């Protein structure tokens, strides 16, 4: 992975360094608040899964992180540097890459032309194609085909290939599995794991928890614009996830330690010290133990 000056988030530190951080972020639309004081951190080489029901604010959070949607208050940091209010193109130049819901490719352009557009990063066309076709050989066979004629899985491969061509420091994925067969989803997430192994901070939004729990270092649940739970996937409780997605309140049965008491930091606490150790048992993660940016409980600690 290159470490040129345009990659501010790549410079300094190593594995585990926090690359993306949101502090006390509030955001909304036309006076309606969508995010309420969200704190979130993603370290280099870490995959954080952001889960929650529809309308929870997950996509809004990704858009804020990419600079596409403004903050009402709070701070956005990239590689420890305050980039609050930075333009999307400046964040992209610094290494933030968003793959939005719905593929994010140009359907009327050929696969090759979709890739050629990524040469704005300074990489030549041949290098971009080598990266894309090396990762996804099927794209080489469809290089002249309009992107709109590709299958859903192939279009998502193209979107990932375009992201890799930017040499990202932070990769934001919105509903990678949408509309795809489980086998295709598995192959795509294998690539996501490989990307993280190269030191990229990955924040992935998923409606379907099972698609991402097996590879995430940390899992964060967002409900009604607030982080209600965070922890390591291998400490998860299936009943608690189901309760969250059904929109019910937590009770003693949802948390084996019993109900929250005054002074406890927990379900309503969006800070990094809230209760962890909930989620769903998972295997085959790309790292043993906690994520590279985390503490003993697997939660990235804000500086």
C-alpha positions as CSV (number, residue, x, y, z in Angstrom):
1,X,0.0,0.0,0.0
2,X,1.4,3.4,-1.0
3,X,2.2,6.0,1.6
4,X,2.4,9.2,-0.4
5,X,1.5,12.6,0.9
6,X,-2.1,12.4,-0.4
7,X,-2.7,9.6,2.1
8,X,-2.7,11.6,5.3
9,X,-4.5,8.8,7.1
10,X,-1.8,6.3,6.2
11,X,1.1,8.3,7.7
12,X,2.5,7.5,11.1
13,X,1.6,4.7,13.5
14,X,0.9,1.2,12.6
15,X,-1.6,-1.6,13.0
16,X,-4.2,-0.6,15.6
17,X,-3.9,3.1,15.1
18,X,-7.3,4.8,15.0
19,X,-7.8,6.0,11.4
20,X,-11.5,7.0,11.5
21,X,-13.1,8.6,14.5
22,X,-16.5,10.3,15.1
23,X,-16.9,12.2,18.4
24,X,-20.3,13.4,19.6
25,X,-21.7,13.5,16.1
26,X,-25.2,14.9,15.6
27,X,-26.7,15.1,12.1
28,X,-30.1,15.2,10.5
29,X,-32.3,16.2,7.7
30,X,-34.5,19.3,7.5
31,X,-34.6,19.8,11.3
32,X,-35.1,16.1,12.0
33,X,-32.2,14.6,14.0
34,X,-30.9,11.3,12.6
35,X,-27.8,10.8,14.8
36,X,-27.6,11.8,18.4
37,X,-24.1,12.3,19.8
38,X,-22.5,9.2,18.2
39,X,-19.0,8.2,19.2
40,X,-17.2,5.6,17.0
41,X,-13.7,4.7,16.2
42,X,-12.2,2.3,13.6
43,X,-8.5,1.3,13.8
44,X,-6.1,0.3,11.0
45,X,-6.7,-3.3,9.9
46,X,-10.0,-3.4,11.8
47,X,-13.4,-4.4,10.5
48,X,-16.3,-2.8,12.4
49,X,-19.8,-3.9,11.6
50,X,-22.5,-1.3,12.1
51,X,-25.9,-3.1,12.5
52,X,-29.4,-1.9,13.2
53,X,-32.9,-1.8,11.9
54,X,-34.1,0.3,9.0
55,X,-34.1,4.0,9.7
56,X,-31.6,3.7,12.5
57,X,-29.2,6.2,10.8
58,X,-26.6,3.8,9.6
59,X,-26.3,5.2,6.1
60,X,-26.3,8.7,7.4
61,X,-23.4,7.9,9.6
62,X,-21.4,6.6,6.6
63,X,-22.3,9.7,4.6
64,X,-21.1,11.9,7.5
65,X,-17.8,9.9,7.6
66,X,-17.3,10.4,3.9
67,X,-18.1,14.2,4.1
68,X,-21.2,13.7,1.9
69,X,-23.6,14.8,4.7
70,X,-22.8,17.7,7.1
71,X,-22.5,17.4,10.8
72,X,-24.8,19.5,13.0
73,X,-22.3,19.2,15.8
74,X,-19.4,17.0,16.8
75,X,-16.1,16.2,15.2
76,X,-14.8,14.0,12.4
77,X,-11.1,12.9,12.7
78,X,-9.0,11.1,10.1
79,X,-5.7,9.6,11.3
80,X,-6.0,11.8,14.4
81,X,-6.4,15.0,12.4
82,X,-9.6,17.0,12.7
83,X,-11.3,17.1,9.3
84,X,-14.7,18.3,10.4
85,X,-16.3,20.1,7.5
86,X,-13.9,18.9,4.9
87,X,-15.2,18.5,1.3
88,X,-15.9,15.0,0.1
89,X,-13.3,15.3,-2.6
90,X,-10.7,16.3,0.0
91,X,-11.6,13.3,2.2
92,X,-11.4,11.0,-0.8
93,X,-8.0,12.4,-1.6
94,X,-7.0,11.7,2.0
95,X,-8.0,8.0,1.7
96,X,-11.7,7.8,2.6
97,X,-13.7,5.7,0.1
98,X,-17.5,5.1,0.3
99,X,-19.2,2.4,-1.6
100,X,-22.9,3.4,-1.3
101,X,-25.9,1.2,-1.2
102,X,-26.9,0.2,-4.7
103,X,-23.5,-0.7,-6.2
104,X,-22.2,2.8,-7.0
105,X,-21.1,2.1,-10.6
106,X,-22.0,3.8,-13.8
107,X,-24.3,1.4,-15.7
108,X,-23.9,3.0,-19.1
109,X,-20.1,2.9,-19.1
110,X,-18.1,-0.2,-19.8
111,X,-16.3,-2.0,-17.0
112,X,-13.0,-0.6,-18.4
113,X,-14.3,3.0,-18.4
114,X,-15.7,2.6,-14.9
115,X,-12.2,1.6,-13.8
116,X,-10.5,4.4,-15.9
117,X,-12.4,7.0,-13.9
118,X,-10.3,6.0,-10.9
119,X,-7.1,7.2,-12.5
120,X,-7.9,10.6,-10.8
121,X,-5.9,9.1,-7.8
122,X,-2.7,9.4,-9.9
123,X,-2.5,5.7,-10.8
124,X,-2.3,4.9,-14.5
125,X,-5.0,3.0,-16.4
126,X,-2.9,-0.2,-16.6
127,X,-2.2,-0.2,-12.9
128,X,-5.8,0.3,-12.0
129,X,-6.9,-2.6,-14.3
130,X,-4.2,-4.8,-12.9
131,X,-5.5,-4.3,-9.4
132,X,-9.1,-4.8,-10.5
133,X,-8.6,-7.8,-12.7
134,X,-6.1,-9.4,-10.4
135,X,-8.7,-9.4,-7.6
136,X,-11.7,-10.1,-9.8
137,X,-10.8,-12.1,-13.0
138,X,-14.4,-12.1,-14.1
139,X,-14.2,-8.4,-14.7
140,X,-11.4,-8.9,-17.2
141,X,-13.6,-11.2,-19.2
142,X,-16.4,-8.5,-19.1
143,X,-14.1,-5.5,-19.6
144,X,-15.9,-4.1,-22.6
145,X,-19.4,-4.8,-21.4
146,X,-21.6,-2.0,-20.0
147,X,-21.6,-2.2,-16.2
148,X,-25.4,-2.3,-16.2
149,X,-25.3,-5.7,-18.0
150,X,-23.3,-7.3,-15.2
151,X,-24.9,-9.5,-12.5
152,X,-25.5,-7.9,-9.1
153,X,-22.5,-9.7,-7.7
154,X,-20.3,-8.6,-10.6
155,X,-21.4,-5.0,-10.2
156,X,-20.5,-5.2,-6.5
157,X,-17.1,-6.6,-7.5
158,X,-16.6,-3.7,-9.8
159,X,-17.5,-1.3,-7.0
160,X,-14.9,-2.9,-4.7
161,X,-12.3,-2.9,-7.5
162,X,-12.9,0.8,-8.0
163,X,-12.4,1.3,-4.3
164,X,-9.2,-0.7,-4.2
165,X,-7.8,1.5,-7.1
166,X,-8.0,4.5,-4.8
167,X,-5.6,2.9,-2.3
168,X,-8.0,3.6,0.6
169,X,-7.1,4.2,4.2
170,X,-10.7,4.0,5.3
171,X,-13.3,1.9,3.4
172,X,-17.0,2.5,4.1
173,X,-19.4,-0.2,2.8
174,X,-23.1,0.3,2.7
175,X,-25.2,-2.9,2.4
176,X,-22.6,-4.9,0.4
177,X,-24.9,-8.0,0.5
178,X,-28.0,-6.4,-0.8
179,X,-29.8,-8.5,-3.4
180,X,-27.0,-11.0,-3.7
181,X,-26.8,-14.8,-3.2
182,X,-25.1,-16.0,0.0
183,X,-22.2,-17.6,-2.0
184,X,-21.5,-14.3,-3.8
185,X,-21.7,-12.4,-0.5
186,X,-19.2,-14.7,1.0
187,X,-16.7,-14.2,-1.8
188,X,-17.1,-10.4,-1.5
189,X,-16.5,-10.4,2.2
190,X,-13.4,-12.6,1.7
191,X,-12.0,-9.6,-0.3
192,X,-13.0,-7.2,2.5
193,X,-11.1,-9.3,5.0
194,X,-8.0,-9.2,2.7
195,X,-8.4,-5.4,2.4
196,X,-8.4,-5.1,6.2
197,X,-5.3,-7.3,6.5
198,X,-3.5,-4.7,4.5
199,X,-4.1,-2.1,7.2
200,X,-7.3,-0.5,5.9
201,X,-9.9,0.6,8.4
202,X,-13.2,-0.9,7.3
203,X,-16.7,0.2,8.6
204,X,-19.4,-1.9,7.1
205,X,-23.2,-1.3,7.4
206,X,-25.3,-4.5,7.1
207,X,-29.0,-5.1,7.5
208,X,-28.3,-8.8,7.6
209,X,-26.1,-9.5,10.7
210,X,-25.2,-13.1,9.7
211,X,-23.4,-11.8,6.6
212,X,-20.8,-9.9,8.6
213,X,-20.6,-11.3,12.1
214,X,-18.1,-14.0,11.1
215,X,-15.5,-11.5,10.0
216,X,-16.0,-8.4,12.2
217,X,-13.6,-7.5,15.0
218,X,-16.2,-5.3,16.7
219,X,-19.9,-4.9,16.2
220,X,-21.9,-1.8,16.9
221,X,-25.7,-1.5,17.0
222,X,-27.3,1.7,16.1
223,X,-31.0,2.2,17.0
224,X,-32.9,5.5,16.4
225,X,-29.7,7.4,15.9
226,X,-28.0,6.2,19.1
227,X,-25.4,3.5,19.7
228,X,-27.1,1.1,22.0
229,X,-24.6,-1.8,22.1
230,X,-21.0,-2.5,21.1
231,X,-18.7,-5.5,21.6
232,X,-17.0,-8.5,20.1
233,X,-19.0,-10.9,17.9
234,X,-17.8,-14.0,19.7
235,X,-19.4,-12.6,22.9
236,X,-22.8,-12.1,21.3
237,X,-26.2,-13.1,22.5
238,X,-28.6,-14.0,19.6
239,X,-31.6,-13.1,21.7
240,X,-30.3,-9.6,22.3
241,X,-29.7,-9.0,18.6
242,X,-33.2,-10.2,17.8
243,X,-34.6,-7.9,20.5
244,X,-32.8,-4.9,19.0
245,X,-34.0,-5.6,15.5
246,X,-37.6,-6.1,16.7
247,X,-37.4,-2.7,18.5
248,X,-38.2,-4.1,21.9
249,X,-36.7,-2.9,25.2
250,X,-33.8,-4.8,26.9
251,X,-34.7,-6.7,30.0
252,X,-32.9,-9.0,32.4
253,X,-33.4,-11.9,29.9
254,X,-31.6,-10.0,27.2
255,X,-28.5,-9.4,29.3
256,X,-27.3,-12.2,31.6
257,X,-25.9,-9.6,34.0
258,X,-29.3,-8.4,34.8
259,X,-31.0,-5.0,34.2
260,X,-29.1,-1.8,34.1
261,X,-28.9,0.1,37.4
262,X,-28.4,3.7,38.2
263,X,-24.8,4.7,37.5
264,X,-24.2,1.8,35.0
265,X,-23.1,2.7,31.6
266,X,-25.0,0.6,29.1
267,X,-27.8,0.4,26.7
268,X,-28.4,4.1,26.3
269,X,-24.7,5.0,26.5
270,X,-23.1,5.8,23.2
271,X,-19.6,6.3,24.7
272,X,-16.8,3.7,24.4
273,X,-17.3,2.6,27.9
274,X,-20.8,1.2,27.5
275,X,-21.6,-2.5,28.0
276,X,-20.0,-4.9,25.5
277,X,-19.8,-8.6,25.2
278,X,-23.3,-9.1,23.6
279,X,-23.7,-10.2,19.9
280,X,-23.7,-13.6,18.1
281,X,-21.2,-16.4,18.3
282,X,-19.0,-16.2,15.2
283,X,-16.0,-18.1,13.8
284,X,-13.5,-17.6,11.0
285,X,-12.7,-14.0,11.8
286,X,-9.6,-12.5,10.2
287,X,-7.9,-11.9,13.5
288,X,-7.7,-13.7,16.8
289,X,-9.1,-11.9,19.8
290,X,-9.9,-8.2,19.8
291,X,-9.5,-5.9,16.9
292,X,-6.2,-4.1,16.4
293,X,-7.6,-0.8,17.5
294,X,-9.4,-2.2,20.6
295,X,-8.7,-2.6,24.2
296,X,-9.2,-5.7,26.3
297,X,-12.9,-5.8,25.5
298,X,-12.4,-5.3,21.8
299,X,-13.8,-1.8,21.8
300,X,-11.7,0.9,20.2
301,X,-10.9,3.5,22.9
302,X,-11.0,7.1,22.0
303,X,-7.9,9.1,22.9
